[in-house]
């Protein structure tokens, strides 16, 4: 998966 710096925190929160 490609995650930009902007989406990085969003992905981490979604992973929870």
Secondary structure, 3 states (H helix, E strand, C coil): CCCCHHHHHHHHHHHC
